[in-house]
Amino acid sequence: MFKKVLIVDDHDVVSEGVLSVLNQNNITNVVQAQYCDEAHLKVKRAALDADPFDLLITDLSFKKDHQNSTLNSGEDLSAILKDEFPELQIIVYSMEDRLQKVRTLIHTHGVNGYVCKSRKGASELSQAIKQVANQEIFLSPQVEHALNHNNELEIDDYDIELIKQLSLGFSQAEISMLFKTKNMVPSSLSSIEKRINKLKDVFKANNTIHLVAILKDLGLI
């Protein structure tokens, strides 16, 4: 089981709930932080002192205030910590339940568990701690299909951005111009039209509005 844990959340009541779950699992060496930059510094300091954290439990969203910050989300924090301290285990504890976000956190950033804040959040967090300690990935039931290859349906970050812009009401021509300014490729109007048509075929959508609705229902945008 874990020996030293860092909780990162900007709501005291949530942190106290996580602390209670840790105590129930006989984990008492627990430190708390309310900012991602603060958490990053604590992890680095602990490593320098040869007393490293072996588990981080973090929220995804943090409300901005007067304090300037470099890391603005749990995703930012997870990405940099997994790069600097690959052996650190990370569990995300969040209200967000978008499958694409979970996939990115697991596949791209190497997060070890994702627990949804819900009525059963505390019990699921307890289960996640046990499974991650055993080198297993844990996902809450709401997002457990995120790693199912049958649900990925050939969709990548480019597709997500494309459908997101459609959902915001931009035309294909406008999206083409936007992608050119962002140096996103492919950005030609014909390429975007072909990609949208392919996505409609993959998701069996009748039109672009239907396509956007389907991806929203799947939690991909």
N, C-alpha and C positions, 0 to 999 in steps of 0.2 A: 504494500500500500504506500501511498505518497507520504513523504516526510515533511515537505514544506510547500505551502500553497499560497499563491497570490490571487486575490479576488479583485477584479477591476469592474466597477460599476458606479455610476454617478447618482444612484438612489440608495440611501442608507438602508431603507427597509428591505430592498432586494439583497444587499450585501449581508444583512443580518440573517436573512433566510438561507443564503448559501452557506454562511458560517455555521448555522444550526445543522445543515445537512452534513457538513464536514465533520462536525463534532460527533454526530451520530455514527460516523464511520471511523471514529477514534483518531481523527486528524486534528491536532490542536495547534500545530505551529503554522499559523495563518496570518498573513499580512494583507492589508487592504489598500486600494488606491482608487481615486475618483477620476483621474485623467490618464489618458494613454501614454503621454510623454512621461508622466510620473512613474507609471508602471514600467516603462522601458528602462528608466534610470534605476529603479529598484532591482530589476532583474540583472542589469549589468553590475551594479554594486555588489549584489549577493554573490555573483560569480567571481568577482575580484577578491572577495573576502573568503573564498573557498567554502561558502555556505549557500549553494545555489538552490533556486526553486526547482522543483521537479514537476509542478503542475500549475497552469494558469487557467483561471475560469474568468472569461470576459464577456461583457455585453457587446453588441455590435454598434449601437447608436449611442452617441454622447452629445448632450445638449451644449451648444457653444455658449460661452460667457465672456467675461472681460479678459480672461487669460489667453495669451497667444499660445498656439500649439502647432507642432509639426505633424503629429499623428492625430488624426481626427476621428478615427473609428476603430472598432475592434478588428476589422479586416486589416487596416493599416498596421496595427500593433502585431497581429498574428503573423503577417507577412515578414516584417522585419525581425521578429524574434525567432521565427523558424529558420530564417537565413543565418542569424548570428548564433543561435543556440538550438540546433536541430534536435537535440535529445529532450528538450523541454516539451512536455505534453500539454496540449491546449484543448480546452472544451469551451465552445461558444454557447452562451446561455442568453437567448434573445426572443423577442416577440415576433421577429420576422420569420416567415415560413416559405419564402420563395425557393423553389427547387434549384434554380440556376445559381442563386447565391450560395446555397449549401454545396453544390457541386464545385464551385470555384474555390470555396474555402477548403474543401477536402482535397481536390485534385491539384489545385495550383499552389495553395499555401500550406498544405500538409497538416491541417487541423485534424485532431484526433476524435472529436466528438461534437455533436450539435444537438442541443437540448432546447426545445421550445418552451417559453414561459407560458404555462397554461395551468389548468386546475390540477393536473398531475405532474407539473413541472418539478416539484421537490423530489418525488419518488423516482422520476426519470433521471434527474440529476444524480441521485444516489446510485442508480444503476449504471449511469455513464461513468462515474468515478471508478466503480469496480471493474467495468469492462475495459476502460482505457488503461487502468493499472495492469491489466492482463494483456496489454498490447492489442486490444480489439477496438475497432471503430464502433462508436455508438451514435445512432440517429433516432430522434423521437419519431413516433409513428406517423406524425403529420408530414415528415420529410423523408421517410425511409426509402421512398422510391427514387430519391435524387441520384443514387448510384446505380440504378437499374439501367443497363445499357439500352434496353428496349425503349426507355423513355427519353433518351438523349436525341433520337430522331435526327441525327446528322446536323444538329444546330450548334453554332459556335458563337463567340462573342460578337463577331461581325453581324451575324443574323439577329442577335439580341438587340444590337444598336439600330439596325435597320427597322425592325418591327417597332422598337420604341419610338422612333421618329414618325412612323406611320400612325402610331397611337396618339401622337401629339398633334396630328392633323396636317403634317407636311406632305406635299405631293412628291411623287417619285423624282420629278425634275428638281425640286427644292432639296431633296435628300442628296441627289447627285452633286449639287453645288456645295452643300454642307460637307460631304465626304471629301471633296476636292480641297476645301479649305483646311480640313483636318488631316490631309494626306493619308486618308483611308483608301485602301484599294480592295476590290475594284470600285471605281467611283463613276464610271460612265453610266449614262442613263440606260443604255441597252443591257449592261451587266446587272444593274439593279433590277430591271424588269425581269430578266431571266431568273435571278435569285429569288425574287418574290414568287414567281410562277412555280419554281421548284419547291419552295416552302409550302405553297398551297397544295401541291400534289402530295408532299410528305405528310401534311397534317389533314389532308382531305377537306380543305377549306373551300367554300363556294366562291369567296371573293376576299379582298384584303381586309374588310371589316370583320368578316368571319374569322380570318386568320388571326387578327389581333385578339379577338375574343377568346379563341382557343388557347393561345399562348398565355393570356392572362389567367384563364381557368387552371392551366397547368402550373402556374406560379413561375413562369419563365421570364416575365417582364412585370 
